[in-house]
Amino acid sequence: ADGDETTALVRLIGELGYRPQAMADPEAAIASALAAPPPLMVIDLDLPGFDAGRCCRTLRQDALGDNTYVLAIAAADSEAGAMEALEAGADDVLLKPINPQNLRLRLNLARRMLHLRQEMRREREGVVQSASQFADSHRRLIQVALTDPLTQLPNRRHGLDYLQSEWAVAQGNTLPLAFLMLDIDHFKQVNDTWGHTAGDAVLRRLAELLRAVSRAEDLVFRYGGEEFAVVLPRTPLATAVQV
């Protein structure tokens, strides 16, 4: 990324209460992360010569680096690169342009995940003494990992896992299954005209509406960006159209 963009991001992270250390050399950054793994690592997928997939895989193959929470920053039109980073081991992706609200949301999620991971490690080391404490920590970790932080709907990972399981049930029992994809038309105009805060409010409100009108057996989840999806188990085409 260009110097001004990186400087602005580092300043913004610092203003949110963190102590960022910027590194422009990908190889030096990976070496530093493996030598003394930071709790949180923000990587810019637009950095020239940077292989985000290799960076994430290298971290995840190391016992110490595997504990680092990786937040990838990607251009809005680089979906393929963002997906590659996620598949290689990144924990989350934040699309540009970056605004303080979205960055704060993602960093708060990272902090919650790191705290819950620490609780799990403490349990394994015998610090957490009761089975109920472990079960509670485990449930909270799963809940955070499977929930979209902005809309509080199930996230893409949870939704696609559910679709896969329902697909197997439908095939095995010759049952109908429907899957709806929803997209907000011209959503970019909302952000460009009213700002990302308004765009976030639209996404949250749509999530509330979809949750309110869905049936108990359906799963509404955020597929990505302004895209939502609904899994409708045991639902024939005519009923799916009505829904």
N, C-alpha and C positions, 0 to 999 in steps of 0.2 A: 504494500500500500504506500501511498505517497506520505512524505514526512509530516505534512500538516494534518492529515487524517489520523495518523498514528499518535501524534502529539495531543490532538483533541481527545482521542479515546483514552489515552493514559491520564490526562487531566480529569476527565469525567469519572473514571474509575476511582481516582484519588479523592475526588469530591464526595464520592459515595461512601467514604470511610475505609477504603482499602489502601494498601501500600504497594502499588504496581511497580514492577521492574521491567522496562522495555528492552527487548533484544531483537535486533534486525537480522542477525545471522541465524538461519534455521538450524544449522548443524550445531552451533554453539548453544542454542536454546535447548535442543534435545539433550546434549551432553550435560548441561547444567541441571536440567530437570531430572536426569537419571542420577546425577551425583548427589543432589539434595532436592528430592521431589517436593514441589510446592503443593499446597492444598488445592489451588485453583490455577489453571493455565488457560489463557485466552489466546487463540491462534487466529491469524488473519489469513483466510484462504487466498487472498489476492496478492500476497507477498511474492514478488518475483523469485522464481526458482524454488519455491517452497512446495514440497510434496506432502500435503496434509495427511493423506492416507498412510504414508510411510512413517510420519511423525507419530500418529496415533497408534499404529501397530507396534512401533518400537517401544513406546511407553507401556502399552498393555502387555507386552511380552516380558517386562521387567517386574519383579515382585514389588518393588517400591513404587515404580511409576504407575502401576496398575491402580493405586489408590488416588491418583491425581484426578480431579474433576476437570474435564476439558470442554470449554465453551468455544465453538468455532464461529467466527464472524465471516459472513459471506455476502457477496453482492446479490441484489434481488433477482438477477437473471441467471445466477449460477446454481440452479437446483441440482444439477448433476454432481457438481463438486461438493455441495452440502451433503447429499445423500452418500457419496463416497466416504466423506469424513465420518458420518454417523455409522456406516457399516464397518469402518476401520476401528471404531472405538470411541469417537467423540460422544460426550454425554448430551450435548444440546447444540443448536445452531441459532444464531441471531442474525437476521437479515438487515442489510443496510437500506436506507440511512438509519443510523442509530440515534435514538432519542433517549433522554435520561430515564423516562418512565419504563420503557422496555428493558433497558440495560439493568435498572434497579430490580425489576421483576426477575430477570434471568439470574442475576447475582444472588438474590434472596433465595431462589430455588436451589442454586448451587450450595449455598451455605446450609440450607436445611438438609440436603442430601448428604453433605459431608458430615454433619452432626449425627445423622442417623447411621451412616457407615461407621462412625466412631463408636456409637453405641453397640453395633453388631460386633466390632472387634473387641470391645471390652467384655462382651458376653463370652466370646470364644476364649478370652484369656482368664475367664473366671471371675471378672470383676462384678458382673451382673449375676446375682446369686440365684434368683428364682426363675422357674420356667415361664411364669406369667410375665415377668419383665421382658424376657427374650421374645415371647410371642407378641407382646404389645409393640416392641421396637420393630419387629419383622413386619407386622401389619402396616405400621406407619411408613416404613421404607417402601413397601410395595405400593401403597396408596400414592405416595409422592411420585414414584417412578412411572405410574400408569395414568397420571392426571395432567391434563394441559393446564399450566398455571394461570393463563389469562382467563379462560372460559370456565375452568373447573369441570369441563367435560372429560370423559376418557380421552386419552391421546391416541395418536395414530398407531403406536405399538400395541396398545391394549385393544383397540378396535379391530385391527387386522388379525390379532391372535384369536379374538372372539369369532370373527368371520371364518377363520380357518376351522375352528372347532365346530361351529354350526354347519359348515359345509360338509364336514365329515359325517355329522349326524344325519344331515339331509340325504347324503349319498347312501349311507348305510341303511337307511329306513325308507328310502324312496319318498321323501317329504319335500314339499316346495320350500324355497328359500328366496327371499328378495333382498336386494342391496341398492340403496338409494345414494346418489351423489348429488350434492347441492353446492352451488357456487354463487357468490354475490357478484352480480354483474357490475362492471366498471368500478370496482372497489377502490382502485387506485385514485379515482377522482375524489373519493371521500377524504383520503389521506392528504392529497395535494391541495384540496380546497379548505378543509377544516382542521387538518393536522392529525398526527398519529394518535393523539389522545382521544379524539372523536372517533377515529377508526377503531380503536380498542373498545370504545363504548358500544359501537355498532356490533362488533363481534360478540361481546358479552351479552347484549340484549338478544341477539339472534339465538345464541346458545340457550338462553332462558326460554325463549319461545319454542324452540325445537324440543327442549326437555319437557315443557308443559303440554305439548300436543302429542307427544309420542306415547305409544302404548307401553304398558308395564313390561311386556316381553321384548320390546325393541331396545337396541343399543344405539344411541346417538353419540358420535364422537367427532372430534376435530381432526380432519384428515391432514390439514396443513394450510397455512396462510388464511385465505378467506373461504376455504373449502371444508365442507362438513359431509359426513356420511352417516347412514343409518342401516343397521343390520336388522332385518325383519325375519325371524325364524318362523318356519311353518306357515309362510304367507304366499299365497298364489298371486299371479300377476294382477288380476282384477282388483284384489284387495290392496296390493301395493300401490296401484294407480290411485285408489281412493285415499290412501294414507298420504 
